[in-house]
């Protein structure tokens, strides 16, 4: 398409793209910013876009720009800093958690699995440090941890069922 036709194309489709972006972002201000970014991108490639596919191409660009925007926005949490004032004043629960059942379940695991869990969670070593200490590969550490957690989950859930029956 010719660059001279861009203004006509923009005026014909700007509102449709805006409504589409409002639906994706749920925010008119963000949608306005995205419409501008979309049409700038379309303008840059306008001569290489074929007329029959121009509108669908515009929707695709709008969709991609919106998804990129939403992905970036989801990385940040909008929280009023004033809400953190009372965090330190919050009462700390005095009830201590009883981990005896966890320790008993840990003792029932095979020695290597128990050692990996001990080093990872109680001594807070990295996978690499655990591998060096036990003389195994990092992949073996990962595998042992997965199997150990699965075994602990199973033993703890069985223990909870048994205590509920009593």
N, C-alpha and C positions, 0 to 999 in steps of 0.2 A: 504494500500500500504506500501511497505517496504521503510525505510529511505534511503536505497542505491539507490533507483530509483528517489530520489528527484532531483538530479542534472540534470538528463535527462528530468524530467518533467519541471523543471525551464527553461532549455535552449529551450525546445520545445514551451513553452507558454509565455515566458517573453515579447517578442515583441508584441504579441496580446494583452496582458493585459496592456502594456504600451500605445498602440494606443487607447485602450478603455478609459483609464484614462486621456489621453490627450484630448480626446473628451469631457469628463465630466468636466475637470478643466480648459481647454483652456490655459494650461501652462505646458511646458515640464519639468521644474524643479520641480514643485509640483507633476507632474505625476511620475517622477523618485523616489521621496521620498515615494510616495504612493505605487509604485511597490515594493519597499523594505519592507515596512510595511506589504503589502499583503503577500509576500512570507515568511516573518518571521512568520506570523500568520498561514500560510499553513504548514510550516515546523513543528510548534509545534503540529499540529493535524494530521500530514501526515499519521501516522499509522492507524488512525481511519477512514480515508477517503476511500471510496470504489472507485476502479479504473474507473468504468463507469460514475460516477458522479463527478469525481475530477475536471474536467474543469468547469462545471457549478457551483460547489462549489467555485472555485477560482474566477469566475466572481461575484458571490454573495458577497464574502468577499471584492473584489475590489470595488464593488458598495457601500457597507456599509461604507467602509473606506473613500471613496470619499465623500459620503454624510455627514459624520461626519466632515470631513475636511472642506467642503464648508460651513457647518452650523457654525462652529467655525470662519471661515474667514469672514463670513458675519456680524459678530458682531463688526468687526473693520473696520474703514474707513481709507484707506491709503490716507492721504493728506499731501502735502509738507508744513512743518511749515512756510516756507517763504511766502506762500500765505496769511497768517494771518497778515502780517506786515501792510497792508493798510486798515485793517478792521476799525480801529479807525479813520482813515482819511476820511472814506466814509461820504458823506453828509447825514445829517438826514433830512428826509422830514418834512417840516414845516406845511403841511396840517394836520389838526386835523380831526379825524373821527367823524362824527355826529352819536351819539347813541340815538338820541331822538326817532326814530322809535322803537328801541329795548326796550327802557324804556316804551313806550306806549303799546307795545305788552306784556311786562311783567306785566303791570297793569291790563291787560285784563285776565290774568291767574287766576285760583282759588287761594285763599289766601295761602293755604298750599304749592302749587307748587311754587308760587312766593317767598315764604319764603325760601324754599329749594334752589332755584336758587340764591337768594340774599346771603344766608349764604355760599354757595359753591363758587360762583365766585367773589363776591364783598368783602366778609369778609374772604374768603379763609380758611374755616373750613373743617376739615376732616369729612367723613361720620359719624364716631363715635361721634364727637363733635356735629354735627347737630342733630343726633338722641337723644343725651342727652338733648340738648337745647329744642327740640320740643316734647320730651317725646314719641318718636316712635322708632321702631326698625331700624337697619341699612338697612335691606332689604327694608323696607318701604321708606327710604331715597332714595335708588337706584331706586326703582320703580317710586317714585315721580319725580326724576330728569329725568328719561327716558321720562316719559309722558310730563313733562314740556318742555324739549328740542324739542320733537316732535311738541308740540303745538306752541312753538315759531317759529320753522322752517316754520310751516304752515302759521302762521299769517304774518311773514316777507315775505314769498314768495308771498302771496296774496297781501300784501302791495306794493311789487315791481311791480306786474302786474298792480295794480291800478294806480300807479304813471306813469307807461309807457303809459297807455291809455291816460292820461291827456296830 
